[in-house]
Amino acid sequence: MRKFSTSSGQFRHVKKSYLQRVQITQWLPQYKKFDFVSDLVAGFTVGMMLIPQSIAYAGIASLPAQYGLYTAFVGSFTYILFGSIKQVSIGPTSLLAMLSFTYLEGYSVDFVIFLTFLAGCVELAMGLLNLGFLVDFISPPVSAGFTAAISFLIMASQIKSLLGLKIVSHNFLELITLLVKNMGNIKIGDTALGVTSIIFLFLLKKLNTVNVKNRTLKKMLWFVSISRNALLVLMTSFLAYYYCRVDGKAPFALSSKVPRGLPSLSFPKFSAVHENQTMNFFDMVHTIGSGIFVVPICAILSNVAIAKSFSSGVIVDASQEMITLGLCNILGSCVQAMPSSGAFSRSAVANASGVRTPLQGLYSGTIIILALRFLTPYFSFIPKATLAAVLISAVSTMIEFPLLPVLWRTNRIDFFLCITTCCLGVLYGADIGLIVGAVLNLIVLLKDWSRPKILIKLCLMEKSNNKYILIKPEFGLCYPARDYLTERVLEAQSQHANIPMVLDFSNVLKIDYAAAEALKHLLETYNQDKVQLLLINLNARVRETLEKLTQTDKVRNCHSSSTLYDEMFEMLEEPETKIPLLES
């Protein structure tokens, strides 16, 4: 009976923990009328921003516009149930669209949908296994370099649409070469519209910074500023519609037609046809390659970073965000969506709009569905140069130029990591840049652990003026550093023969078996000769490790009878924090 009760209690505990993952149960019972109004305004604003972004980001991935819109509404709806940060807006992003294009250029949309499913599975697994700490190994400088590389690649890929050129390239250098060769084929209409659109977006962005005392006018200027993408698309689409009605053709290239209605609900295809060959599940996985991990890791990086930016002092549950992102992509693959994550620009707009809960996603997602149902016939009037201008303006803000001089002043290694990641990402692909940058970052960390800075200083006693050598490691002492520490101790002793040595562990939080074994060997070596070695400032964890090792090996412990060491004990450390000198 007692056993059954325990099992029931465990079941209730597990059930409660899983229910806590459904975040809507945490805030919906306290939902109020004011929350509804705030979320409605924020959702409408974000929805109007999502429409042009979704169409443009689908273009980056070389997909028809409707796939970007499919991605927008399913991400918005899913985040309502499981999302923990009210400002986050899940949907298509320029980063993931570019990665999708990089890995699957020339392949059918079935491969992109399959990538969405696999990315969702990886994200969900990482969340359930609490593997969010792995993302911390990608440092901010490497992340900034990777983002800059993506931004440069996106801007370069959109220049052809901005200039009205029809060229196909497979890498950055080839694209630049083709652009130079085709300068004589630039279309005046597309170029004029594209450049004018960029200037228009830049000027409207600055409206938000105009110093106006009237609060109503300031709010209107802010709304116009954050709606600049939608306003530009609307104005240029009307212009294209006018030219088509009057002249029968617009003087610039237009988008392709978008089918009306919602996508069919079905599982992603685990086989696809490419170049008249049927590829099974494993062939498709092999085709995507490292993208199976790079795409979800990049999505997690950006989503967790956005969540932390808008958390307002609340601790962000990275595992919860990964689980939510995984579900967004898995469910998205069932409605033909491309890989999705949070977008900083949309999240910033939601925050500035006074969003109260994740329910704002219901209203932004509804706007996308209404657009798919009623507005798709008019999407074909959107000029390609306009979408290119929207993308170039959006991603240009992702390049953190002010960070470079800060890195140069504070840490040159971080500066070169950032530059290396960016350059390799531009020349050889964003994934290569990220992988190399992360590996170099790990090498720097390993070097610090294997070659810690060690202070070696010759000191004098206050009472007797007897000399001793102070040796103080900078931080942790683990197996990669044990030989290095031993070498430095031997070097110090050889330079100052027959002088006692004091090893100060003030900065050492813990040691492993290999380091403890090396210390035991040093103590045994020196304490049986005239030269003595003393350990001071041991915390409880280090002391316990050394004591367990000496007890296991049956090494006899004793105090030195030297007057010099009695004085050092008195001056350097309290008795309760010392470990006795070891003597074999």
C-alpha positions as CSV (number, residue, x, y, z in Angstrom):
1,M,0.0,0.0,0.0
2,R,2.8,2.4,0.9
3,K,4.6,1.4,-2.3
4,F,1.6,2.3,-4.4
5,S,1.3,5.6,-2.6
6,T,5.0,6.4,-3.4
7,S,4.4,5.5,-7.1
8,S,1.3,7.7,-7.2
9,G,3.3,10.6,-5.7
10,Q,6.0,10.2,-8.3
11,F,3.4,10.1,-11.0
12,R,1.8,13.3,-9.8
13,H,5.3,14.9,-9.6
14,V,6.1,13.9,-13.2
15,K,2.7,15.0,-14.4
16,K,3.2,18.4,-12.7
17,S,6.6,18.9,-14.2
18,Y,5.3,18.2,-17.7
19,L,2.3,20.5,-17.2
20,Q,4.8,23.3,-16.2
21,R,6.3,23.0,-19.7
22,V,2.9,24.1,-21.0
23,Q,3.5,27.8,-20.1
24,I,0.0,29.0,-21.0
25,T,-1.2,27.3,-17.8
26,Q,1.0,29.7,-15.8
27,W,-0.3,33.0,-17.0
28,L,-3.7,32.4,-18.6
29,P,-5.6,32.2,-15.3
30,Q,-4.5,35.8,-14.4
31,Y,-5.3,37.2,-17.9
32,K,-7.1,40.5,-17.7
33,K,-8.9,42.9,-20.1
34,F,-5.9,45.3,-20.1
35,D,-3.7,42.4,-21.2
36,F,-6.1,41.7,-24.1
37,V,-5.9,45.2,-25.4
38,S,-2.1,45.4,-25.1
39,D,-1.6,42.0,-26.8
40,L,-4.0,42.9,-29.6
41,V,-2.1,46.1,-30.4
42,A,1.2,44.3,-30.3
43,G,0.0,41.4,-32.3
44,F,-1.4,43.6,-35.0
45,T,1.8,45.6,-35.2
46,V,4.0,42.5,-35.4
47,G,1.6,40.8,-37.9
48,M,1.9,43.8,-40.3
49,M,5.7,43.5,-40.0
50,L,5.6,39.7,-40.5
51,I,4.0,39.8,-43.9
52,P,6.7,41.5,-45.9
53,Q,9.5,39.9,-43.8
54,S,8.1,36.4,-44.4
55,I,7.8,36.9,-48.2
56,A,11.4,38.4,-48.3
57,Y,12.9,35.6,-46.2
58,A,11.3,32.9,-48.3
59,G,13.1,34.6,-51.3
60,I,16.5,34.3,-49.5
61,A,15.9,30.5,-49.3
62,S,14.9,30.5,-52.9
63,L,11.4,29.4,-52.0
64,P,8.0,30.8,-53.2
65,A,6.5,33.5,-50.9
66,Q,3.8,31.3,-49.4
67,Y,6.3,29.1,-47.5
68,G,7.5,32.1,-45.5
69,L,3.9,32.9,-44.6
70,Y,3.3,29.3,-43.6
71,T,6.3,29.5,-41.3
72,A,5.0,32.7,-39.7
73,F,1.6,31.6,-38.5
74,V,2.5,28.2,-37.2
75,G,5.4,29.6,-35.1
76,S,3.2,32.3,-33.7
77,F,0.5,29.9,-32.6
78,T,2.8,27.3,-31.1
79,Y,4.7,29.8,-29.0
80,I,1.4,30.8,-27.3
81,L,1.2,27.4,-25.6
82,F,4.8,26.7,-24.7
83,G,6.7,30.1,-24.9
84,S,8.0,31.7,-21.7
85,I,9.0,35.2,-22.9
86,K,6.1,37.4,-24.0
87,Q,8.1,39.5,-26.5
88,V,9.5,36.6,-28.6
89,S,8.0,36.3,-32.1
90,I,8.7,33.0,-33.8
91,G,8.8,32.9,-37.6
92,P,11.1,33.0,-40.6
93,T,14.5,34.8,-40.1
94,S,17.1,35.9,-42.5
95,L,19.8,33.8,-40.8
96,L,17.9,30.5,-41.1
97,A,16.7,31.3,-44.6
98,M,20.3,31.9,-45.7
99,L,21.4,28.6,-44.0
100,S,18.6,26.7,-45.7
101,F,19.7,28.2,-49.1
102,T,23.4,27.3,-48.3
103,Y,22.7,23.7,-47.6
104,L,19.9,23.0,-50.1
105,E,20.5,25.2,-53.1
106,G,19.1,23.5,-56.1
107,Y,17.0,21.0,-54.2
108,S,13.2,20.9,-54.0
109,V,11.1,22.4,-51.2
110,D,10.6,18.9,-49.8
111,F,14.3,19.0,-48.6
112,V,13.7,22.3,-46.8
113,I,10.6,21.0,-45.1
114,F,12.6,17.9,-44.1
115,L,15.4,20.1,-42.7
116,T,12.7,21.9,-40.6
117,F,11.6,18.6,-39.1
118,L,15.1,17.4,-38.3
119,A,16.1,20.8,-36.8
120,G,13.0,20.6,-34.6
121,C,13.9,17.1,-33.4
122,V,17.4,18.2,-32.5
123,E,16.1,21.3,-30.7
124,L,13.5,19.3,-28.8
125,A,16.1,16.6,-27.8
126,M,18.5,19.2,-26.6
127,G,15.8,20.8,-24.5
128,L,14.6,17.6,-22.9
129,L,18.2,16.6,-22.1
130,N,19.0,20.0,-20.7
131,L,21.9,20.6,-23.1
132,G,21.5,24.3,-23.2
133,F,25.0,24.7,-21.6
134,L,26.6,23.6,-24.9
135,V,25.5,26.9,-26.5
136,D,27.6,28.7,-24.0
137,F,30.8,27.4,-25.6
138,I,30.1,29.7,-28.6
139,S,31.4,33.0,-27.3
140,P,29.8,36.4,-28.2
141,P,32.7,37.4,-30.4
142,V,32.4,34.2,-32.5
143,S,28.6,34.6,-32.6
144,A,29.0,38.3,-33.7
145,G,31.4,37.2,-36.5
146,F,29.0,34.5,-37.6
147,T,26.1,36.9,-37.7
148,A,28.2,39.5,-39.6
149,A,29.1,36.8,-42.2
150,I,25.5,35.9,-42.7
151,S,24.6,39.6,-43.1
152,F,27.2,40.1,-45.7
153,L,26.1,37.0,-47.6
154,I,22.5,38.1,-47.5
155,M,23.2,41.6,-48.7
156,A,25.4,40.3,-51.5
157,S,22.7,37.8,-52.6
158,Q,20.1,40.6,-52.8
159,I,22.2,43.1,-54.8
160,K,21.2,41.2,-58.0
161,S,17.5,41.8,-57.3
162,L,18.2,45.4,-56.3
163,L,19.9,46.0,-59.7
164,G,17.5,43.9,-61.8
165,L,20.1,41.2,-62.7
166,K,19.4,37.5,-63.3
167,I,22.5,35.7,-62.3
168,V,23.0,32.4,-60.5
169,S,26.0,31.9,-58.2
170,H,27.1,29.3,-55.6
171,N,29.5,31.3,-53.4
172,F,30.5,34.8,-52.5
173,L,33.5,35.2,-54.8
174,E,31.5,33.9,-57.8
175,L,28.7,36.2,-57.0
176,I,31.0,39.3,-56.9
177,T,32.6,38.2,-60.1
178,L,29.3,37.8,-61.9
179,L,28.1,41.2,-60.6
180,V,31.1,42.9,-62.0
181,K,30.8,41.1,-65.4
182,N,27.1,42.0,-65.6
183,M,27.3,45.7,-64.7
184,G,26.3,46.6,-68.3
185,N,23.0,44.7,-67.8
186,I,21.8,46.7,-64.9
187,K,18.1,47.6,-65.1
188,I,17.4,51.3,-64.5
189,G,13.9,50.8,-63.2
190,D,14.9,48.2,-60.6
191,T,18.0,50.1,-59.5
192,A,16.1,53.4,-59.1
193,L,13.3,51.7,-57.1
194,G,15.8,49.7,-55.0
195,V,18.0,52.6,-54.0
196,T,15.0,54.9,-53.4
197,S,13.5,52.1,-51.1
198,I,16.7,51.9,-49.1
199,I,16.8,55.6,-48.6
200,F,13.1,55.6,-47.7
201,L,13.6,52.9,-45.0
202,F,16.6,54.6,-43.6
203,L,14.7,57.9,-43.2
204,L,11.6,56.3,-41.7
205,K,13.8,54.4,-39.2
206,K,15.2,57.8,-38.0
207,L,11.7,59.0,-37.3
208,N,11.8,57.0,-34.1
209,T,14.7,59.2,-32.8
210,V,13.1,62.6,-33.5
211,N,12.8,64.6,-30.3
212,V,9.1,65.5,-30.1
213,K,7.4,66.7,-26.8
214,N,3.9,65.8,-27.8
215,R,3.3,62.2,-26.7
216,T,0.6,61.5,-29.3
217,L,2.7,62.8,-32.2
218,K,5.7,60.8,-30.8
219,K,3.6,57.7,-30.7
220,M,2.5,58.3,-34.3
221,L,6.1,58.7,-35.5
222,W,7.1,55.6,-33.7
223,F,4.3,53.6,-35.3
224,V,5.2,54.9,-38.8
225,S,8.8,54.0,-38.1
226,I,8.2,50.4,-37.1
227,S,5.7,50.0,-39.9
228,R,8.2,51.2,-42.6
229,N,8.5,47.8,-44.2
230,A,4.8,47.3,-44.6
231,L,4.3,50.9,-45.8
232,L,7.1,50.5,-48.4
233,V,5.7,47.2,-49.7
234,L,2.2,48.7,-49.9
235,M,3.3,51.9,-51.7
236,T,5.5,50.1,-54.3
237,S,2.8,47.4,-54.9
238,F,0.2,50.1,-55.6
239,L,2.8,51.7,-58.0
240,A,3.3,48.4,-59.8
241,Y,-0.5,47.8,-60.0
242,Y,-0.9,51.3,-61.6
243,Y,1.8,50.6,-64.2
244,C,0.3,47.2,-65.0
245,R,-3.2,48.7,-65.5
246,V,-2.0,51.7,-67.6
247,D,1.0,50.3,-69.5
248,G,0.4,46.6,-69.2
249,K,3.8,46.1,-67.6
250,A,5.8,47.5,-64.7
251,P,9.2,49.0,-65.3
252,F,10.7,46.7,-62.7
253,A,10.6,43.0,-61.9
254,L,7.7,41.7,-59.8
255,S,7.3,38.7,-57.5
256,S,5.7,35.5,-58.7
257,K,2.1,34.6,-57.9
258,V,1.2,33.2,-54.5
259,P,-1.4,30.5,-54.3
260,R,-4.4,31.4,-52.1
261,G,-5.4,29.5,-49.0
262,L,-3.8,27.5,-46.2
263,P,-1.4,24.6,-46.6
264,S,-2.5,21.0,-46.3
265,L,-1.8,19.3,-43.0
266,S,0.6,16.3,-43.5
267,F,3.8,14.8,-42.2
268,P,7.0,15.9,-44.0
269,K,8.1,13.6,-46.8
270,F,10.9,11.2,-45.9
271,S,11.8,10.6,-49.5
272,A,12.1,13.0,-52.4
273,V,13.0,13.1,-56.1
274,H,16.2,15.0,-57.2
275,E,17.5,15.0,-60.8
276,N,15.2,12.1,-61.7
277,Q,16.5,10.0,-58.8
278,T,14.5,9.0,-55.7
279,M,16.3,9.7,-52.5
280,N,15.3,7.9,-49.3
281,F,15.5,9.1,-45.7
282,F,19.2,8.5,-45.3
283,D,20.1,10.0,-48.7
284,M,18.3,13.2,-47.6
285,V,20.1,13.2,-44.3
286,H,23.4,12.8,-46.1
287,T,22.5,15.7,-48.5
288,I,21.8,18.1,-45.6
289,G,25.0,17.0,-43.8
290,S,26.2,19.3,-41.0
291,G,23.2,21.5,-41.5
292,I,21.2,19.0,-39.3
293,F,23.2,20.5,-36.3
294,V,24.3,23.9,-37.5
295,V,20.7,25.1,-38.3
296,P,19.2,24.2,-34.9
297,I,22.2,25.4,-33.0
298,C,22.0,28.8,-34.8
299,A,18.3,28.9,-34.1
300,I,18.8,28.2,-30.4
301,L,21.6,30.8,-30.2
302,S,19.5,33.5,-31.6
303,N,16.3,32.5,-29.7
304,V,18.0,32.3,-26.3
305,A,19.8,35.5,-26.9
306,I,16.6,37.3,-27.7
307,A,14.8,35.8,-24.7
308,K,17.6,37.0,-22.4
309,S,17.5,40.5,-23.9
310,F,13.8,40.9,-23.1
311,S,13.6,38.8,-19.9
312,S,13.5,41.9,-17.7
313,G,15.6,40.3,-14.9
314,V,13.7,37.0,-15.0
315,I,15.9,33.9,-15.3
316,V,15.5,32.4,-18.8
317,D,14.8,28.7,-18.9
318,A,17.0,27.8,-21.9
319,S,15.7,24.2,-22.0
320,Q,12.1,25.5,-22.1
321,E,13.0,27.8,-25.1
322,M,14.7,24.9,-26.9
323,I,11.7,22.6,-26.3
324,T,9.3,25.3,-27.6
325,L,11.5,26.0,-30.7
326,G,11.7,22.3,-31.4
327,L,7.9,22.0,-31.3
328,C,7.5,25.1,-33.5
329,N,9.7,23.5,-36.2
330,I,8.2,19.9,-35.9
331,L,4.7,21.2,-36.2
332,G,5.8,23.7,-38.8
333,S,7.1,20.8,-41.0
334,C,3.6,19.5,-41.0
335,V,2.3,22.7,-42.7
336,Q,5.3,23.0,-45.2
337,A,7.2,25.6,-43.1
338,M,10.9,26.5,-43.4
339,P,13.1,26.5,-40.3
340,S,12.1,29.2,-37.8
341,S,13.3,30.9,-34.7
342,G,12.8,34.2,-32.9
343,A,13.7,37.5,-34.6
344,F,15.1,40.4,-32.7
345,S,13.5,43.1,-34.8
346,R,10.0,41.7,-34.4
347,S,10.6,41.0,-30.7
348,A,11.7,44.6,-30.2
349,V,8.6,45.9,-31.9
350,A,6.4,43.7,-29.7
351,N,8.2,45.0,-26.6
352,A,7.8,48.6,-27.7
353,S,4.1,48.0,-28.4
354,G,3.5,47.1,-24.8
355,V,3.0,43.3,-25.2
356,R,1.7,41.6,-22.0
357,T,1.7,37.9,-22.7
358,P,2.6,35.4,-25.5
359,L,-1.0,35.6,-26.6
360,Q,0.0,38.4,-29.0
361,G,1.1,35.5,-31.3
362,L,-2.6,34.6,-31.8
363,Y,-3.3,38.0,-33.4
364,S,-0.1,38.2,-35.5
365,G,-0.7,34.7,-36.7
366,T,-4.3,35.5,-37.5
367,I,-3.2,38.4,-39.7
368,I,-1.0,36.0,-41.6
369,I,-3.9,33.6,-42.2
370,L,-6.1,36.4,-43.4
371,A,-3.4,37.5,-45.7
372,L,-3.1,34.0,-47.1
373,R,-6.9,33.8,-47.5
374,F,-7.6,37.2,-49.1
375,L,-4.4,39.1,-50.1
376,T,-2.4,36.5,-52.1
377,P,-3.6,37.7,-55.5
378,Y,-2.0,41.1,-54.8
379,F,1.4,39.7,-53.6
380,S,2.4,39.3,-57.2
381,F,2.6,43.1,-57.5
382,I,5.3,43.4,-54.9
383,P,8.5,44.5,-56.7
384,K,11.6,42.3,-56.2
385,A,13.7,45.4,-55.7
386,T,11.5,46.4,-52.8
387,L,12.0,43.0,-51.0
388,A,15.7,43.3,-51.6
389,A,15.8,46.7,-50.0
390,V,13.8,45.4,-47.0
391,L,16.3,42.6,-46.5
392,I,19.4,44.7,-47.0
393,S,18.1,47.3,-44.5
394,A,17.1,44.6,-42.0
395,V,20.4,42.6,-42.0
396,S,22.7,45.7,-42.1
397,T,21.7,46.4,-38.5
398,M,22.9,42.9,-37.5
399,I,26.6,43.8,-38.1
400,E,28.1,45.0,-34.8
401,F,30.7,47.4,-36.1
402,P,31.1,49.2,-32.7
403,L,32.1,45.9,-31.1
404,L,35.4,45.7,-33.1
405,P,37.2,48.6,-31.4
406,V,36.0,47.4,-28.0
407,L,37.4,43.9,-28.7
408,W,40.7,45.4,-29.9
409,R,41.1,47.4,-26.7
410,T,40.0,44.7,-24.3
411,N,41.1,41.4,-25.8
412,R,42.9,41.0,-29.1
413,I,42.3,37.2,-29.2
414,D,38.5,37.8,-29.2
415,F,39.0,40.4,-31.9
416,F,40.8,37.9,-34.2
417,L,38.2,35.2,-33.4
418,C,35.5,37.6,-34.5
419,I,37.3,38.6,-37.7
420,T,38.3,35.0,-38.6
421,T,34.8,33.7,-38.1
422,C,33.4,36.5,-40.3
423,C,36.0,36.1,-43.1
424,L,35.8,32.3,-43.3
425,G,32.0,32.5,-43.2
426,V,31.9,34.9,-46.1
427,L,34.5,33.1,-48.2
428,Y,33.7,29.4,-47.4
429,G,30.2,29.4,-46.0
430,A,28.7,30.5,-42.7
431,D,28.7,27.0,-41.2
432,I,32.5,26.6,-41.8
433,G,33.1,30.0,-40.2
434,L,31.0,29.1,-37.1
435,I,32.6,25.6,-36.7
436,V,36.2,27.0,-37.1
437,G,35.4,29.9,-34.8
438,A,34.0,27.6,-32.1
439,V,37.0,25.2,-32.4
440,L,39.5,28.1,-32.1
441,N,37.5,29.4,-29.1
442,L,37.8,26.0,-27.4
443,I,41.5,25.9,-28.1
444,V,41.9,29.2,-26.4
445,L,40.0,27.9,-23.4
446,L,42.1,24.7,-23.3
447,K,45.3,26.7,-23.4
448,D,44.2,28.7,-20.4
449,W,43.5,25.5,-18.5
450,S,46.6,23.6,-19.6
451,R,48.9,26.6,-19.3
452,P,47.6,28.8,-16.4
453,K,49.5,31.8,-15.4
454,I,51.6,31.0,-12.3
455,L,53.1,33.7,-10.1
456,I,56.6,32.9,-8.8
457,K,58.0,35.3,-6.4
458,L,60.9,35.3,-3.9
459,C,59.7,36.6,-0.5
460,L,61.2,37.3,3.0
461,M,59.8,36.4,6.4
462,E,58.9,39.4,8.5
463,K,60.5,38.1,11.8
464,S,63.7,36.3,10.6
465,N,64.2,37.6,7.1
466,N,64.4,34.0,5.9
467,K,63.7,33.5,2.2
468,Y,60.9,31.4,0.7
469,I,59.6,31.0,-2.9
470,L,55.9,31.8,-3.3
471,I,54.2,29.9,-6.2
472,K,50.6,30.9,-6.9
473,P,48.6,29.4,-9.9
474,E,46.0,31.8,-11.4
475,F,43.0,29.5,-11.4
476,G,41.9,25.8,-11.7
477,L,44.3,23.0,-11.6
478,C,43.3,19.9,-13.6
479,Y,45.2,17.2,-15.5
480,P,46.2,19.2,-18.6
481,A,48.2,21.6,-16.3
482,R,49.8,19.1,-14.0
483,D,53.1,18.7,-16.0
484,Y,53.2,22.5,-16.5
485,L,52.9,23.1,-12.8
486,T,55.6,20.5,-12.0
487,E,58.0,22.1,-14.5
488,R,57.5,25.6,-13.0
489,V,58.1,24.3,-9.5
490,L,61.3,22.5,-10.7
491,E,62.4,25.6,-12.5
492,A,61.8,27.8,-9.4
493,Q,63.7,25.4,-7.2
494,S,66.6,25.2,-9.7
495,Q,66.9,29.0,-9.8
496,H,66.8,29.3,-5.9
497,A,68.4,26.2,-4.6
498,N,67.7,25.0,-1.0
499,I,65.0,27.7,-0.4
500,P,61.6,26.5,0.9
501,M,58.7,26.8,-1.4
502,V,55.1,27.8,-0.6
503,L,52.3,26.7,-3.1
504,D,49.4,29.1,-2.6
505,F,46.0,27.6,-3.6
506,S,43.9,30.8,-3.1
507,N,42.7,30.7,-6.7
508,V,42.3,27.0,-7.1
509,L,38.6,25.9,-6.6
510,K,39.1,22.2,-7.3
511,I,41.6,19.6,-8.5
512,D,41.2,16.2,-10.2
513,Y,43.0,13.0,-9.5
514,A,45.9,13.6,-11.9
515,A,46.7,17.0,-10.4
516,A,46.4,15.6,-6.9
517,E,48.8,12.8,-7.8
518,A,51.3,15.3,-9.2
519,L,51.1,17.4,-6.0
520,K,51.6,14.3,-3.8
521,H,54.7,13.4,-5.9
522,L,56.1,16.9,-5.5
523,L,55.5,16.8,-1.7
524,E,57.2,13.4,-1.4
525,T,60.1,14.5,-3.6
526,Y,60.9,17.8,-1.7
527,N,60.0,17.0,1.8
528,Q,62.4,14.1,2.1
529,D,65.3,16.5,1.2
530,K,66.5,19.8,2.7
531,V,64.1,21.7,0.4
532,Q,60.6,21.8,1.8
533,L,57.2,22.4,0.0
534,L,54.2,23.8,1.9
535,L,50.6,24.0,0.6
536,I,48.5,26.9,1.9
537,N,45.0,28.4,1.4
538,L,43.4,25.1,0.5
539,N,39.6,25.2,0.4
540,A,37.6,22.3,1.8
541,R,37.1,20.6,-1.7
542,V,40.8,20.6,-2.5
543,R,41.8,19.5,1.0
544,E,39.3,16.6,0.9
545,T,40.7,15.4,-2.5
546,L,44.3,15.4,-1.2
547,E,43.4,13.8,2.1
548,K,41.5,10.9,0.4
549,L,44.4,10.3,-2.0
550,T,47.0,10.2,0.8
551,Q,44.8,7.9,2.9
552,T,44.3,5.5,0.0
553,D,48.0,5.4,-0.7
554,K,48.9,5.1,3.0
555,V,51.3,8.1,2.9
556,R,52.4,9.0,6.4
557,N,51.4,12.6,7.4
558,C,53.5,14.7,9.8
559,H,54.3,18.3,10.7
560,S,57.7,19.8,9.9
561,S,59.8,20.6,13.0
562,S,61.6,23.4,11.2
563,T,61.5,26.8,13.0
564,L,61.2,28.4,9.6
565,Y,58.0,26.5,8.8
566,D,56.5,27.2,12.2
567,E,56.9,30.9,11.4
568,M,55.5,30.4,7.9
569,F,52.5,28.6,9.4
570,E,51.8,31.5,11.7
571,M,52.3,34.2,9.1
572,L,50.7,32.7,6.0
573,E,47.7,30.7,7.1
574,E,45.3,29.7,9.9
575,P,45.9,26.1,11.2
576,E,42.5,24.8,10.2
577,T,43.0,25.5,6.5
578,K,46.5,23.8,6.2
579,I,47.1,20.2,5.1
580,P,50.1,18.6,6.9
581,L,53.3,18.2,4.9
582,L,53.7,14.8,3.4
583,E,56.7,12.6,4.1
584,S,57.3,9.1,2.8
